[in-house]
Amino acid sequence: MKKAFLQLHAAVFLAGFTAILGKLIELNEGLLVWYRMWMTALMLGIWLLIRGQLKKLPFRDVAKTAGVGLVIAFHWVAFYASVKYSTVSVALVCFSATGFFTAVFEPIMLRKRIVSQELLLGMLAISGIYVIFDFHPQYKVGIAFGIIAAMGSALFPVMNKQLLLRLEPRTLTIYEMAGGWVLFNLLLPVYLHFFPATYYIPTGADWGWLIILSALCTVVCFDLQLNALKKISAFTANLTYNLEPVYGIILAFIFFQEGKMLNEWFYLGLGLIMLAIILQMIRVSRNKK
């Protein structure tokens, strides 16, 4: 269990760094995700092929993993749109609504009883987001995208939980990235119609950041997260992912000096979210004992 928590927290840190990369990469968020998915699938495919671990799945599993991959694509598009339409810090805090949506989605999808404590802790995190929204109305578009991103983030770990019972994490990741990319190709033109891009081919700097994003923050991050999910519940994993704002905000302060743009209400909202995380960790620890 200790190893699983360490893997999860390493994945959370890498996930927090993706927000920084989303700001550094100047591509439209839809194109950013389009490049990220095929580059990740290519890198992981080559790695698995060299190691002789590339496995063929039946069509039914291919279809399921592609569907999860499309959910991941939508989550990423919404998340990077949140970063670009607000700030890294605001986008990451909105991501904390994941705990609330997981408390609702997981019992429905896995046919489990709704745990009232989890629902209340998720609502505590939501209240933190509301405080930030109420006092930062200039970021309302970015916050709306951030809430959508949180919904997507709550869905795909629950969906992955079922697939992990039968599939190895790396195999699952490559089929999700490749299958999700194929489906995303059908919908990207629609997105670009409503949110047009200023350019379509990455710059030299964009390519460098995309390689880091795909290799370190996707292949390695997904591998750590999926291995941790074998021992940890989807809700605990998602609530732990609420630490992503902490890691990401610290990095945003370093890279972009965002601390100067935020007031005391932002920190109050962040404090409520941190309280939800701490209470959940205490609850999980007591239940294990």
N, C-alpha and C positions, 0 to 999 in steps of 0.2 A: 504493500500500500504506500509506503514512504517513497519508493522509486516512482510509482505512478504519479504522486503529487509533485515530485521534482520534475518529471517529464512535462506535466501539465503546466507548471509555472514557467519552465523554459519556453514552451510553446506560446504562452501568454505574452512573455517579453518580446518574442519575435513578432507576434501579432501586433503588439503596440508599435513596433518599428515600422510596420507596413503603412501606418498613417503618415509617418514622416516621409516615406518614399512616395506616397500618393501625392504629397504636396510638392516634392522635388521633381516628379515626373509631370511635365506640362501637358501631356496628351489629354484629350477628352476622356472622362472616366469610363465611358463605354469602350473606347478603343484601348485604353489601358488594360481593362479586364480581358479584352479579346487577345491582346498580345501575351498577357500573363498566363492565360490558360494553355495556349498552344506551346509556349516556351516551356512551361512546367511539364506538360505531357511529353514533350520531346526529350527533355533532360532526364526525367524519370524513366522513360521508355528505354533510352540508351543504357542507363545504369542497370536496369533490370535485365536487359538483353545480354550485357557483358557478364553479369553474374548468373545467367541462366535461370532467372526467376520470373521471366515474363510468361504469364499464364493466360490460356484462352478460356473465356467464360461462355456459358450458354447464353443464347439470345435474351432469355428472360432476365438474367442478371445484368446483362449489358444495358437493357432498357431501363432497369431500376437505377443503376448507377448513373446513367446519363440524366435521368430525371433529377437525382440529387445534385448532379453537377450543374444543372440549369438553375436550381435553387441557390447554389453557391455563387453562380455568376450574377444573379440578381442581387444577392446580398452584397457582393463586392462592388457592383455598380452603384448601389445606393450608398454604401459606406464612403466610396471615394467622391461621390457627388456631395455628400455631407461635408467632407474635408474641404472640397473646393468652393462650396457655397457658404461656408462659415469659417471655422478655424479647426486645426487639428484637435485642440483641447475640447471644444464644444462637440465635435463629431464623436470623439472617444467617450465622452460622458453620456451622450445619447445612446451609445452602444450598450450602456448598462441596463437598459430596459429589457435586455435579453433574459434576465432572470425571471421577470414577470411573465413574459410570453412563454418561457419554457414551463413554468408552473401551470400554465393553462394548456399548452399543446401536448406535453408529454403524457399526462393522464388520459387525454382523449385518444391520442394515436397508439399508445401502448395498452389501452384499456385498463388503466390503474385508477385507484381512488385519488381524488385531488387532495393534496396535503395542505391543510390550511396554513401551517407555519411557512411553507414555501411561498404560498400565494401572498401572505402578509409581508414577507421579506422582499419579494419582488415588487410589491406596491411601495415599499419604503424606498427602493431604488428609483421607482417611477416618480415619487415625490421630489427626489433630488433633481431629476431632470426638469420637472415642472418649475422648480425654483429658478433654474437657469433660464428656461424658456421665458418666464414671466419678466425677467429683468434684462434679457438680451433679445428683444424683438427683432433686431436687425438681422439675426441669424435664423429667422423662422423657416426659410426654405431649406437651409442646411440641417436644421433640427428635424424637419419633417422627413427628409431623406435618412437621417440618423435613426429615427424610429422604425422606418421600413427596413433598414439594415438590421436592426435588432430582431425584428420578426423573422427575417431570413436566417439569422444566426441561431435563433431558437429552434428552427425547423430541422436544419441539416444534421446536427448531432443526434437528434432523436431518430431520424431516418437512418443515419449511419449505425446507430446502436444495434439495429436489427441485422443489417448487412454484415457487421463485424462478427456475428455469431457463425458466419459461414466463410467469410473472405478475409484474406491476409491484408493488413493495412496498406502496404505499398501497392498491391494489386487493385485494391479499392480506389486508392487515390488516382492512379493513372487512368482508370476507366471513367472516373468521375470527371477528371480534367478533359480528357479527349471527347467523351460523350457529351458533356456539358458544352464544350466549345462548338461541336457540330450543331447542337440545338440552338445555341446562342447566335450562330451565324444567321439563322432564319429571322431573328428578332432584332438584331443590332441595327439594320437599316431603319426600322420604325423608331427606335430610340434616338438615332442620329437625326431623324427628321424633326423631332421635337426639341432635341438638345444638340444642335449642330456643332461639329468640330471645326477648329480653325486650321488644323493641319492633320494629316493622316499617317505620315511616315515619321517614326521617332527620330529625334536629333541624336547626336553622338552621346550626349549626357543621358538622354532618355534610355538609350540602349544599355548603358552601364548600370543604371538604377534598376532597369527591368530584369537584368540578369541576376542581380542581388535579390530582388523581389521574388523571382521565380525559383531560384535555387535554395537560398537560405530561408526565406520567409514563407515559402509554400511547401517545397518538397520536405525539408527538414522539419518545419513547423507542423505540417499535417501528420508526418510520421510520429512525432512525439505525442500529438493530441490523440491520434487514433489508438496508439498503444496504451495511453492513460485511460481511455474510455473503456478498456477491457476490465478495469478494476474500479472505476469511479462512475457514479450515476451521471446522466446527462445534465440534470439540474445542478449538481455540485460543480461539474465541469463548466457549465455556462455561468454560474455565479462567480466561480473563480476567475472567469474571463472578465469579470468586472474590474479586476486589477489591471486590465489592459489600459484603461484611462490613466492610471497612476504612472505606469511605465512610460506610456506614450506622452503624457503631459510633461513629465520630467524631460524627456527628449525634445519636446516642442519648445520648452523654455530654453534649452541649450541651443537648438538649431535656429529657432525663429523668434526668440525673446517674447513669446506670447504672454508671459506673466504680466507684462505692462498693459495688455489689452483687457485683462480680466479684473473684476471687482470682488468685493467680499461675498456677494450672493453666489458667485460661481463656486467659491470655496465652501460655502454652506451646503450647496447642492452636492458637491463632491463628498463632503463629510457624511451626509445622509447615505450616500451610496456605499461608502467605506463601512459605515455602521452595519448595513445589511450584509456585507461580505463577512465581517467579523462574527456577527451573530450566527450566520450559517455555518461557519467553520467550527464554532463552539458546539452547535447542535449536532453536526456530523460526528465530531469527536466524542461527544457523550453517547450518541447512539452506538458507535463502534465499541465503546467500553461496556 
